[in-house]
């Protein structure tokens, strides 16, 4: 399927690994120029080299930036005012119950993910509005729907960003802009695999037995980054041109059920 990305440019945050990297791959392979943003220069260089081998005819830029600092957002908007697609993906909110997470940890997590997304939207929405076109994809998470009390900081943050995306996306078509929230469930990223290995080690004494912990999930596995990245590419394309203010959940029905696994 031709997603009609030729000549377009996407900026992806958290792009050096996991979902962000998969989204960059999906967009690049369809002919979209990509701007990769992350806090780690070494990982960005590796991502750029890998994408360039697979999609040689596109432009790939990399920017090392900490998006919990609003000055980084201002710098990105000044340097890349012409982007067609913004994929907000940077940030990982720690797990824990209410009394496990102190105020400093809570604020630090939200500065990067919640306020980082909002600040990026504010900066780039204005630029897209001036041109009369653009797409914003906010990668949040299905905790907004599952309400897991052992991930309460993420529940609240993802719920805020989901509602924010719906609210903004409900009026953005007036400005020629589409805004969509993508809510993945568990995704087999390096971070999740590391957590699962630790959990397997604690439970069974065998870290390499970590895949067994995924068996209760639908299909007996977690989602792959590529599955989420491909969805992001499709949602950003003209084939989804009537889609805004919506939430696309990718969790094999987990959040749609009234019981936990």
C-alpha positions as CSV (number, residue, x, y, z in Angstrom):
1,X,0.0,0.0,0.0
2,X,1.4,3.4,-1.0
3,X,1.0,5.7,2.1
4,X,1.8,8.7,-0.1
5,X,4.6,10.0,2.2
6,X,7.0,11.0,-0.7
7,X,8.3,14.5,0.1
8,X,6.9,14.6,3.6
9,X,8.8,14.9,6.8
10,X,8.1,13.4,10.2
11,X,9.6,14.2,13.6
12,X,9.6,11.3,16.1
13,X,10.6,11.7,19.7
14,X,12.0,8.8,21.7
15,X,13.1,7.6,18.3
16,X,16.3,5.7,19.0
17,X,14.7,2.5,20.4
18,X,11.4,0.7,20.8
19,X,8.2,2.1,19.5
20,X,9.8,5.3,18.3
21,X,12.4,3.5,16.3
22,X,9.8,1.2,14.8
23,X,7.6,4.2,13.9
24,X,10.7,5.8,12.2
25,X,11.4,2.6,10.3
26,X,7.7,2.4,9.1
27,X,7.6,6.0,7.9
28,X,11.1,5.9,6.3
29,X,10.3,2.7,4.4
30,X,7.3,4.4,2.9
31,X,9.5,7.3,1.7
32,X,9.0,9.8,4.5
33,X,12.0,11.9,5.6
34,X,12.5,11.5,9.3
35,X,13.9,13.5,12.2
36,X,14.9,11.3,15.1
37,X,15.0,12.8,18.5
38,X,16.3,11.2,21.7
39,X,18.4,11.9,24.7
40,X,21.2,9.5,23.7
41,X,23.5,10.4,20.8
42,X,25.0,6.9,20.4
43,X,21.6,5.2,20.1
44,X,20.5,7.9,17.6
45,X,23.6,7.3,15.4
46,X,22.9,3.6,15.4
47,X,19.2,4.1,14.5
48,X,20.2,6.5,11.7
49,X,22.7,4.0,10.2
50,X,20.1,1.2,10.3
51,X,17.4,3.2,8.7
52,X,19.7,4.6,6.0
53,X,20.6,1.0,5.0
54,X,16.9,0.2,4.4
55,X,15.7,3.5,3.0
56,X,18.6,5.1,1.2
57,X,16.7,7.8,-0.7
58,X,15.2,9.7,2.2
59,X,16.7,12.4,4.5
60,X,17.5,11.4,8.1
61,X,18.3,14.0,10.7
62,X,19.1,13.3,14.4
63,X,18.8,15.6,17.4
64,X,19.9,14.9,20.9
65,X,17.5,16.6,23.2
66,X,15.8,16.3,26.6
67,X,12.2,17.2,26.1
68,X,11.5,17.6,29.8
69,X,13.2,20.9,29.2
70,X,10.9,23.3,27.4
71,X,13.8,25.1,25.8
72,X,14.5,21.9,23.8
73,X,11.0,22.1,22.5
74,X,11.5,25.7,21.4
75,X,14.7,24.7,19.7
76,X,13.2,21.9,17.8
77,X,10.3,24.0,16.5
78,X,12.7,26.7,15.4
79,X,14.9,24.2,13.6
80,X,12.2,22.1,12.0
81,X,9.1,24.3,11.4
82,X,8.2,22.5,8.2
83,X,7.4,19.0,9.5
84,X,4.2,17.3,8.3
85,X,3.9,14.7,11.0
86,X,4.8,14.8,14.7
87,X,5.0,11.5,16.6
88,X,5.2,12.1,20.4
89,X,6.7,9.0,22.0
90,X,9.4,10.1,24.4
91,X,9.1,9.1,28.1
92,X,8.6,6.2,30.4
93,X,6.6,6.5,33.5
94,X,7.7,4.3,36.4
95,X,5.5,1.7,38.0
96,X,4.3,1.6,41.6
97,X,1.3,2.2,43.8
98,X,0.4,5.6,45.1
99,X,2.5,5.4,48.3
100,X,5.5,4.0,46.3
101,X,6.0,7.2,44.2
102,X,7.2,10.4,45.8
103,X,6.5,13.8,44.4
104,X,9.9,14.3,42.8
105,X,9.6,11.0,40.9
106,X,6.1,11.8,39.8
107,X,6.9,15.3,38.6
108,X,10.1,14.1,36.8
109,X,8.1,11.5,34.9
110,X,5.4,13.9,33.9
111,X,7.8,16.6,32.9
112,X,9.1,14.4,30.1
113,X,6.0,12.5,29.0
114,X,2.9,14.6,29.9
115,X,4.2,18.1,29.7
116,X,6.7,17.1,27.1
117,X,3.9,16.0,24.8
118,X,1.8,19.0,25.6
119,X,4.6,21.4,24.9
120,X,5.5,19.7,21.6
121,X,1.9,19.9,20.5
122,X,1.6,23.5,21.5
123,X,4.8,24.4,19.5
124,X,4.2,22.4,16.4
125,X,0.4,22.8,16.3
126,X,0.9,26.5,15.8
127,X,3.3,25.9,12.9
128,X,0.9,23.4,11.3
129,X,-2.1,25.7,11.7
130,X,-0.2,28.4,9.9
131,X,0.2,26.0,6.9
132,X,-3.2,24.5,7.2
133,X,-2.1,20.9,7.5
134,X,-0.4,18.4,9.7
135,X,-0.8,15.2,11.7
136,X,0.0,14.6,15.4
137,X,0.2,11.1,16.8
138,X,0.5,10.9,20.6
139,X,1.8,7.5,21.8
140,X,0.3,7.1,25.3
141,X,-0.6,3.7,26.6
142,X,-3.6,1.4,27.5
143,X,-3.1,2.2,31.3
144,X,-5.5,5.0,30.6
145,X,-8.1,2.3,30.2
146,X,-6.9,-0.5,32.4
147,X,-6.5,1.7,35.5
148,X,-3.9,-0.5,37.1
149,X,-3.4,0.8,40.6
150,X,0.2,-0.7,40.6
151,X,1.0,1.7,37.7
152,X,-0.9,4.7,39.1
153,X,1.4,7.4,37.9
154,X,1.2,6.0,34.4
155,X,-2.5,5.6,34.6
156,X,-3.0,9.2,35.4
157,X,-0.5,10.5,32.9
158,X,-1.7,8.3,30.0
159,X,-5.4,9.2,30.8
160,X,-4.5,12.9,30.8
161,X,-2.7,12.6,27.4
162,X,-5.5,10.5,25.9
163,X,-8.1,13.1,27.0
164,X,-5.9,15.9,25.8
165,X,-5.5,14.2,22.3
166,X,-9.3,13.7,22.1
167,X,-10.0,17.2,23.0
168,X,-7.5,18.7,20.7
169,X,-8.4,16.3,17.9
170,X,-12.0,17.2,18.1
171,X,-11.4,20.7,16.9
172,X,-8.1,20.4,15.0
173,X,-9.7,19.6,11.6
174,X,-10.8,23.2,11.5
175,X,-7.1,24.0,11.1
176,X,-6.4,21.2,8.7
177,X,-4.8,19.1,11.4
178,X,-5.5,15.6,12.7
179,X,-4.6,14.5,16.2
180,X,-4.8,10.9,17.3
181,X,-3.8,8.9,20.5
182,X,-2.3,5.5,20.1
183,X,-2.6,3.4,23.2
184,X,-0.4,0.2,23.2
185,X,-0.6,-2.4,25.8
186,X,2.6,-4.3,26.8
187,X,5.2,-4.0,24.0
188,X,8.3,-6.1,23.8
189,X,10.8,-3.2,24.0
190,X,14.3,-3.5,25.5
191,X,12.9,-1.8,28.7
192,X,10.1,-4.3,29.1
193,X,12.3,-7.3,28.4
194,X,14.7,-6.1,31.1
195,X,11.9,-5.8,33.6
196,X,10.6,-9.2,32.7
197,X,14.0,-10.8,33.1
198,X,14.3,-9.3,36.5
199,X,10.9,-10.5,37.5
200,X,11.6,-14.0,36.1
201,X,14.9,-14.1,38.1
202,X,13.1,-13.1,41.3
203,X,10.3,-15.6,40.8
204,X,12.1,-18.6,39.4
205,X,15.8,-17.9,39.6
206,X,16.0,-18.1,35.8
207,X,16.1,-14.7,34.0
208,X,16.0,-16.4,30.6
209,X,12.6,-17.8,31.4
210,X,11.0,-14.4,31.0
211,X,8.8,-15.2,28.0
212,X,6.8,-17.5,30.3
213,X,5.5,-14.4,32.0
214,X,3.8,-13.3,28.7
215,X,1.8,-16.6,28.4
216,X,-1.3,-15.2,30.2
217,X,-1.5,-12.4,27.6
218,X,-3.7,-12.7,24.5
219,X,-1.8,-14.7,21.8
220,X,0.7,-15.7,24.6
221,X,2.9,-12.7,23.9
222,X,3.4,-9.0,24.1
223,X,2.9,-6.7,21.2
224,X,5.9,-6.0,19.0
225,X,7.3,-2.5,18.4
226,X,6.8,-3.1,14.7
227,X,3.1,-3.7,15.1
228,X,2.7,-0.3,16.8
229,X,5.1,1.5,14.4
230,X,3.1,0.2,11.4
231,X,-0.1,1.4,12.9
232,X,1.4,4.8,13.5
233,X,2.5,5.0,9.9
234,X,-1.0,4.1,8.6
235,X,-2.7,6.6,10.9
236,X,-0.4,9.3,9.8
237,X,-1.2,8.6,6.1
238,X,-3.8,10.0,3.8
239,X,-5.6,6.7,4.0
240,X,-6.7,7.8,7.5
241,X,-7.5,11.4,6.4
242,X,-11.0,11.4,8.2
243,X,-9.5,10.2,11.5
244,X,-9.0,12.8,14.3
245,X,-9.8,13.0,18.0
246,X,-9.8,9.2,18.2
247,X,-8.0,6.6,20.4
248,X,-6.5,3.5,18.7
249,X,-5.8,0.9,21.3
250,X,-3.4,-1.9,20.5
251,X,-3.6,-4.5,23.3
252,X,-5.5,-7.5,21.8
253,X,-8.6,-6.6,23.8
254,X,-7.1,-6.5,27.3
255,X,-8.5,-3.1,28.2
256,X,-11.9,-4.0,26.7
257,X,-12.3,-6.8,29.3
258,X,-13.8,-6.6,32.8
259,X,-11.2,-8.9,34.3
260,X,-7.4,-9.0,34.6
261,X,-5.1,-11.9,33.5
